[in-house]
Amino acid sequence: MTDDRILTTHIGSLPRTPELLELLKRRQDGGDVDESEWHEAVVDATETVIERQTDIGIDIINNGEQPRVSFNWYVANRLSGIGGTREAPLWDDLADYPEYAEDAFHAEGIDLTKQPSVTGPVEYIGEDAAREEIETFFELLEATGVDPEDTFITAASPGIAATTVVNDYYDSHEEYLSVVGEALKTEYELIAETGATLQLDAPDLLTTGHRGFGDRPIEKLKPVVRTHVEALNEATEDIPDEQIRVHTCWGSYEGPHHRDKPLEAVLPEIYELNIGGLSIEEANPRHQHEYRVFREHPLPEEWTLIPGVVDVKTNVVEHPEVVADRIERVADAVGDPSRVVAAPDCGFDTQAGLAMVHPEIAWAKLETLVDGAEVATERLF
């Protein structure tokens, strides 16, 4: 981090090329894909996102999750024991508006109406794919001569992996969660070995409250969040806290979100994470007011806050002054602008084929993120 300006990053997924989207869809549907064609498409797309991040001026960059079908569903290709499917229930807010949900959620690469299920022992079988993804990114960084402030690589947290690939084999959710965490530990450590920051995507820490939770009292939510926090800590126990950042959110989808639980309800449980940085939505219109929570519940020592200051669910490009206002009020609540890194709320292409923001507008939003951070820097330092 720096003590003289607001750094910028993003949350992982960036727009994919049409050629890569077509190959992802074909692979996901079980079709034949020429491996050389696949590799070339991934390399080209990854090089493009590296160069565009650099040209825009993003400080902390990644590979845009180019070879993954989504930020979470990719784990189904890296874990053993998956042998069935289940109907995916509607989230609580969408269940209140089923006609909207039916119209809005159609992805080219993923059937979001079904979930893969585990019907046998879970082990990690994704080492080759993980290594190829990691090596491609760093080889292209060297080949292009790009020298960013820092790099990060994303991975699904144990909690989101265990709620994406549902359990039809283990005796309890707790046992299943632990097994998934132990399996994914291999991936986390492969990423950490590169020296990059490991970003664990853990929307489950907040979405559990409106994902089939119904009208149960909030006190019933806290133990679930605590269990997922413990599983994440166990899976990363051999990685330095300062090398880990966690992203959580209320779900990156354009829905009503009126059943989202308030941040304050579970933030003390989230603060039990053994990490160095926390990414959380602050541009989402349902949650823009919650920057105040960080004044009432101070950020743990040594943590960096990565507030979302650009909305990823609308094609409106924010004015840099709006972005700067969002950064400034969060920095004021935290009490130290050097502990704030600006980012969008979530990824721009979290589920391949279901991007809510047009690709070129997504890049324009990242430009305004950088511009807004520069304005905020002038005000805060």
C-alpha positions in Angstrom: 0.0 0.0 0.0 1.0 3.7 -0.2 0.7 6.6 2.1 0.4 9.3 -0.6 -2.5 8.3 -2.9 -5.5 6.1 -3.3 -4.6 2.9 -5.2 -7.0 1.1 -7.6 -7.8 -2.5 -8.3 -10.8 -4.5 -9.4 -12.5 -7.7 -8.2 -11.4 -10.3 -10.7 -13.5 -11.0 -13.7 -13.1 -8.7 -16.8 -14.9 -8.9 -20.2 -14.1 -11.9 -22.3 -13.6 -11.9 -26.0 -16.5 -13.3 -28.1 -14.1 -16.0 -29.4 -13.3 -17.1 -25.9 -16.9 -17.0 -24.8 -17.8 -19.4 -27.6 -15.1 -21.8 -26.6 -16.1 -21.6 -22.9 -19.7 -22.4 -23.8 -18.6 -25.4 -26.0 -16.3 -26.8 -23.3 -19.0 -26.4 -20.6 -21.5 -28.2 -22.8 -19.1 -31.1 -23.2 -18.3 -30.3 -26.9 -15.0 -30.9 -28.6 -12.5 -28.0 -28.4 -9.2 -28.0 -30.1 -6.6 -27.5 -27.3 -4.3 -25.3 -29.4 -7.2 -23.1 -30.4 -8.3 -22.9 -26.7 -4.8 -22.1 -25.5 -4.4 -19.4 -28.2 -7.8 -17.8 -27.3 -6.9 -17.7 -23.6 -3.5 -16.2 -24.2 -4.9 -13.6 -26.5 -7.7 -12.7 -24.1 -5.3 -12.6 -21.1 -2.8 -10.4 -22.9 -5.6 -8.0 -23.9 -6.9 -7.6 -20.3 -3.3 -7.1 -19.0 -2.7 -4.4 -21.5 -6.0 -2.6 -21.0 -5.7 -2.6 -17.2 -2.3 -1.1 -17.6 -3.3 1.5 -20.2 -6.2 2.6 -17.9 -3.9 2.9 -14.9 -5.2 0.2 -12.6 -2.6 -0.3 -9.9 -3.3 -3.9 -8.8 -4.1 -6.2 -11.7 -4.9 -9.8 -12.5 -5.7 -12.1 -15.5 -9.4 -11.1 -15.6 -10.4 -14.8 -14.9 -10.3 -15.3 -18.7 -10.1 -19.1 -18.8 -12.9 -19.7 -16.2 -16.5 -20.1 -16.9 -17.3 -18.2 -13.8 -15.8 -17.0 -10.5 -17.3 -20.0 -8.6 -18.6 -22.6 -11.1 -15.0 -23.3 -12.3 -14.5 -25.4 -9.1 -16.7 -28.1 -10.5 -13.9 -28.7 -13.1 -11.3 -28.9 -10.3 -12.9 -31.1 -7.7 -13.6 -34.9 -7.9 -16.8 -36.5 -6.6 -19.2 -34.5 -8.7 -21.8 -36.8 -10.3 -25.2 -35.3 -10.2 -27.3 -32.1 -10.5 -30.0 -30.4 -8.5 -32.5 -27.7 -9.2 -31.2 -24.4 -8.1 -33.7 -22.6 -5.8 -34.4 -18.9 -6.4 -32.9 -16.5 -3.9 -35.4 -15.0 -1.6 -35.6 -11.6 -3.3 -36.0 -13.1 -6.7 -38.6 -15.5 -5.4 -40.7 -12.4 -4.7 -40.5 -11.5 -8.4 -40.4 -14.8 -10.3 -41.4 -13.3 -13.6 -38.5 -11.0 -13.5 -36.1 -13.8 -12.5 -37.3 -15.9 -15.4 -36.7 -13.1 -17.9 -33.4 -11.8 -16.6 -31.2 -14.9 -15.9 -30.1 -16.6 -19.0 -26.4 -17.2 -19.4 -24.7 -18.6 -22.5 -22.0 -20.5 -20.6 -23.9 -21.8 -17.6 -27.4 -23.2 -16.9 -28.1 -21.2 -13.7 -31.3 -23.2 -13.0 -29.3 -26.3 -12.0 -26.4 -26.9 -9.6 -23.8 -29.7 -9.8 -23.8 -32.0 -6.8 -21.2 -34.1 -5.0 -22.0 -37.8 -4.9 -18.6 -39.1 -4.0 -15.3 -38.2 -2.1 -14.0 -34.7 -2.9 -10.4 -34.3 -3.8 -8.5 -31.6 -5.7 -7.9 -32.6 -9.3 -7.4 -29.1 -10.7 -3.6 -28.6 -10.3 -2.8 -28.7 -14.0 -5.5 -26.2 -14.9 -4.5 -23.9 -12.0 -0.8 -24.0 -12.9 -1.5 -23.3 -16.6 -3.7 -20.3 -15.7 -1.2 -18.9 -13.2 1.8 -19.5 -15.5 0.1 -17.9 -18.5 -0.6 -14.8 -16.5 3.0 -14.3 -15.3 4.6 -15.3 -18.6 2.5 -12.6 -20.3 3.4 -10.0 -17.6 7.0 -10.6 -18.4 6.6 -10.7 -22.1 4.6 -7.4 -22.2 7.0 -5.7 -19.8 4.1 -4.6 -17.6 5.2 -3.7 -14.1 2.1 -3.1 -11.9 2.0 -1.9 -8.3 0.9 -5.4 -7.4 -0.9 -8.5 -8.7 -3.7 -10.7 -7.4 -5.2 -14.0 -8.4 -8.7 -15.1 -7.4 -10.1 -18.3 -6.1 -13.4 -19.5 -4.7 -13.6 -19.6 -1.0 -14.5 -22.9 0.7 -18.0 -21.5 1.6 -18.9 -20.4 -1.9 -17.5 -23.6 -3.4 -19.6 -25.7 -1.0 -22.8 -23.7 -1.8 -22.2 -23.8 -5.6 -21.4 -27.5 -5.8 -24.1 -28.9 -3.4 -23.6 -31.8 -1.0 -25.3 -35.1 -1.7 -22.6 -37.3 -0.1 -21.3 -36.1 3.3 -23.2 -36.4 6.5 -23.3 -32.7 7.3 -22.6 -29.3 5.8 -19.8 -28.8 8.3 -18.0 -32.0 7.2 -18.5 -31.2 3.6 -17.2 -27.6 4.0 -14.1 -28.8 5.8 -13.4 -31.3 3.0 -13.9 -28.7 0.3 -11.5 -26.3 2.1 -8.9 -29.0 2.5 -9.1 -29.7 -1.3 -8.9 -26.1 -2.4 -6.0 -25.5 0.0 -3.8 -26.8 -2.8 -5.0 -24.1 -5.2 -4.7 -21.3 -2.6 -1.1 -22.3 -1.9 -0.2 -22.5 -5.6 -1.4 -18.9 -6.0 0.4 -17.8 -2.8 3.7 -19.3 -4.0 3.8 -16.8 -6.9 4.0 -13.9 -4.5 0.7 -12.5 -5.8 -2.1 -11.6 -3.4 -4.6 -14.4 -3.0 -8.2 -13.0 -3.4 -10.7 -15.4 -2.0 -14.2 -14.8 -3.3 -16.6 -15.3 -0.4 -20.0 -13.9 -1.2 -21.5 -16.6 0.9 -20.6 -14.5 4.0 -23.4 -12.1 3.0 -25.6 -13.9 0.5 -26.5 -16.7 2.9 -28.8 -14.2 4.6 -31.1 -14.1 1.5 -30.3 -17.5 -0.1 -33.2 -19.6 1.2 -32.9 -18.0 4.6 -36.4 -16.7 4.6 -37.7 -14.8 7.6 -35.6 -16.6 10.2 -34.1 -14.2 12.9 -30.7 -12.7 12.2 -29.2 -14.6 15.1 -29.6 -17.8 13.1 -27.3 -16.4 10.4 -24.3 -15.6 12.6 -23.3 -19.2 13.4 -23.4 -20.1 9.7 -21.2 -17.2 8.8 -18.9 -18.1 11.7 -18.6 -21.7 10.3 -17.6 -20.4 6.8 -15.1 -18.0 8.3 -13.5 -20.8 10.3 -13.3 -23.0 7.2 -11.6 -20.2 5.2 -9.1 -19.6 8.0 -8.2 -23.3 8.2 -7.7 -23.6 4.4 -5.3 -20.6 4.4 -3.5 -21.3 7.7 -0.1 -21.6 5.9 -0.4 -18.4 4.0 0.5 -15.0 5.6 -2.5 -12.9 6.5 -1.1 -9.9 4.6 -1.1 -11.9 1.4 -4.8 -12.6 1.5 -7.7 -10.4 0.7 -11.4 -11.5 0.8 -14.2 -10.3 -1.4 -17.7 -10.5 -0.2 -21.0 -9.1 -1.5 -24.7 -9.6 -1.6 -24.6 -11.3 -5.0 -23.5 -9.7 -8.3 -26.9 -9.8 -10.1 -29.4 -7.2 -11.1 -32.2 -8.0 -8.7 -34.3 -6.2 -6.1 -32.0 -7.1 -3.2 -34.7 -6.0 -0.8 -34.1 -9.1 1.3 -30.3 -8.5 1.8 -29.2 -8.6 5.4 -27.5 -5.5 6.8 -23.7 -5.5 6.9 -23.6 -4.6 10.5 -25.4 -7.9 11.4 -22.4 -10.1 10.5 -19.4 -7.7 10.3 -18.1 -8.8 13.7 -18.0 -12.4 12.4 -16.3 -11.3 9.2 -13.7 -9.6 11.3 -12.6 -13.0 12.6 -11.0 -13.7 9.2 -7.2 -14.1 9.2 -6.6 -11.8 6.2 -5.1 -8.4 5.3 -7.8 -6.9 3.1 -11.6 -6.9 2.8 -13.4 -6.0 -0.4 -17.1 -5.1 0.0 -19.8 -3.3 -2.0 -20.3 0.4 -1.4 -21.7 1.5 -4.8 -24.7 -0.9 -4.8 -27.7 1.4 -4.2 -29.1 -0.9 -1.6 -25.9 -0.6 0.5 -24.3 2.8 -0.2 -25.3 4.0 3.3 -23.3 1.3 5.0 -20.0 3.0 5.0 -21.0 4.3 8.4 -20.7 0.8 9.8 -16.9 1.1 9.6 -17.0 4.0 11.9 -19.1 2.1 14.4 -17.1 -1.2 13.9 -13.5 -0.1 13.3 -11.4 -2.0 10.7 -9.0 -4.5 12.4 -5.5 -3.4 12.7 -3.3 -4.0 9.6 -6.4 -4.5 7.4 -7.0 -2.6 4.1 -10.5 -1.9 3.1 -11.3 -2.2 -0.6 -14.7 -0.5 -1.0 -16.7 -0.9 -4.2 -17.1 2.6 -5.6 -18.3 1.7 -9.1 -21.5 -0.2 -9.7 -21.2 -3.3 -11.9 -24.9 -3.8 -12.5 -25.6 -0.7 -14.5 -24.3 0.7 -17.8 -24.3 4.3 -16.4 -20.7 5.5 -16.2 -20.2 7.3 -12.9 -18.7 10.8 -12.9 -15.2 10.8 -11.3 -16.6 13.2 -8.7 -19.2 10.7 -7.7 -16.5 8.0 -7.4 -14.3 10.4 -5.4 -17.2 11.2 -3.0 -17.7 7.5 -2.3 -14.0 7.0 -1.7 -13.8 10.0 0.6 -16.7 9.0 2.8 -15.4 5.5 3.3 -11.9 6.9 4.0 -13.4 9.2 6.6 -15.3 6.3 8.3 -12.1 4.2 8.3 -10.1 7.2 9.6 -7.0 6.7 7.4 -7.1 7.0 3.6 -3.9 5.0 3.3 -5.9 2.0 4.3 -8.3 2.3 1.4 -8.0 0.9 -2.1 -10.7 1.8 -4.6 -12.4 -0.9 -6.7 -15.7 -1.8 -8.4 -18.4 -3.6 -6.3 -17.8 -7.0 -8.0 -16.4 -8.5 -11.1 -17.7 -7.3 -14.5 -18.1 -10.8 -16.1 -18.6 -13.1 -13.1 -20.7 -15.6 -15.0 -19.5 -16.0 -18.6 -22.3 -14.8 -20.9 -24.3 -13.0 -18.2 -22.5 -9.7 -18.1 -24.8 -6.9 -17.1 -22.5 -4.2 -18.4 -21.4 -3.9 -22.0 -17.7 -4.8 -22.3 -16.6 -1.4 -23.6 -18.7 0.4 -20.9 -17.1 -1.9 -18.3 -13.7 -0.6 -19.4 -15.0 3.0 -19.3 -16.1 2.4 -15.7 -12.6 1.3 -14.8 -11.3 4.5 -16.4 -13.6 6.6 -14.2 -12.5 4.5 -11.2 -8.9 5.7 -11.8 -10.0 9.3 -12.5 -12.1 9.3 -9.3 -9.2 7.9 -7.2 -7.0 10.8 -8.5 -9.7 13.3 -7.4 -10.0 11.6 -4.0 -6.2 11.6 -3.6 -6.1 15.4 -4.1 -8.8 15.8 -1.4 -7.4 13.3 1.1 -3.6 13.6 1.0 
